[in-house]
Structures are given as C-alpha cells and as structure tokens.
Amino acid sequence: MSPWSVEFSLEAIEELQQAIDYYALRWARLEFEFMMEFEKQIELIKLNPFTRAVRYLTVRFALINRFPYAIHYVINESRHSIIVQTVLSTFKNPETNWKER
C-alpha cells in the first residue's frame, strides 16, 4: 500500500514556522535539524498513521525526536490522508490550546 497523503491546517503551518524561526535564532543550522526531525516523523506517520497514540478523541500525536514538539493529527481513512492539525511545543499546555480551537 502506498503512503498516506498529508495535509496541514493553517494553524499547523504557522506553528511550524514559529518553531523554525525560534530555532534559527538559537543556534546556527538548528532550524535545519529541527526540520529534518520533523520530516522524519511525517514520513513515519505516512507509512502507518495508526501506530501513534490517540490523545483527544480521534487526534493522534507523534513526538519529534530531540525537540520538545509534538505533531497532532487526525486520519481521514476515506481519503487515505492525514491532516496535521497542530505542531505544539510540549512546554505549552495542550488542554488550553485544544479548547481554543
């Protein structure tokens, strides 16, 4: 079976860009390392999105190696797609963030 397709919400794109910008200011090339780890997780999710734990109703999450961020996503089986809803820092309270959405 082919990998699943991935879509990103506008919020996830904004949060991902904020994380990249944050790491770009911290250390030379750290933003590239963050993006590499993020992309690795996306590729793993695409191979089998059901392997990650369910966190909220149907929302699953995957931790990004070496960085305190988690990818939160839902699976649309009929479209064979994964929708990334948010890319959250694990230092932030996810309960507050989800209640706002």
MOGIBEL-V943102 format. One record per backbone hydrogen bond with DSSP energy under -1.0 kcal/mol. NH is the residue of the N-H (numbers start at 1). CO is the residue of the C=O. E is the energy in kcal/mol with one decimal. If there is no record, write none. Layout:
nh: {NH & NH}
co: {CO & CO}
e: {E & E}
This chain:
nh: {4 & 5 & 7 & 9 & 13 & 14 & 15 & 16 & 17 & 18 & 19 & 20 & 21 & 22 & 23 & 24 & 25 & 27 & 30 & 33 & 34 & 35 & 36 & 37 & 38 & 39 & 40 & 41 & 42 & 43 & 44 & 45 & 46 & 47 & 48 & 51 & 55 & 56 & 59 & 60 & 61 & 62 & 64 & 67 & 69 & 70 & 71 & 72 & 73 & 74 & 76 & 81 & 82 & 83 & 84 & 85 & 86 & 88 & 90 & 92 & 97 & 98 & 99 & 100}
co: {46 & 80 & 82 & 84 & 9 & 10 & 11 & 12 & 13 & 14 & 15 & 16 & 17 & 18 & 19 & 20 & 21 & 23 & 27 & 29 & 30 & 31 & 32 & 33 & 34 & 35 & 36 & 37 & 38 & 39 & 40 & 41 & 42 & 43 & 44 & 48 & 59 & 59 & 56 & 73 & 53 & 71 & 69 & 64 & 67 & 88 & 62 & 86 & 60 & 83 & 81 & 76 & 5 & 74 & 7 & 72 & 72 & 70 & 68 & 89 & 93 & 94 & 95 & 96}
e: {-2.0 & -1.9 & -2.9 & -2.6 & -2.1 & -2.3 & -2.8 & -2.5 & -2.2 & -2.3 & -2.1 & -2.4 & -2.7 & -2.4 & -2.4 & -2.1 & -1.4 & -1.6 & -1.9 & -1.6 & -2.4 & -2.3 & -2.3 & -2.2 & -2.6 & -2.9 & -2.1 & -2.0 & -2.2 & -2.4 & -2.2 & -2.6 & -2.5 & -1.5 & -1.5 & -1.5 & -3.9 & -1.5 & -4.0 & -3.3 & -1.6 & -2.0 & -2.8 & -1.4 & -2.0 & -2.6 & -3.1 & -2.7 & -2.7 & -2.0 & -3.1 & -2.3 & -2.6 & -2.8 & -3.3 & -2.4 & -1.5 & -2.0 & -3.2 & -1.3 & -1.7 & -2.7 & -1.8 & -1.3}
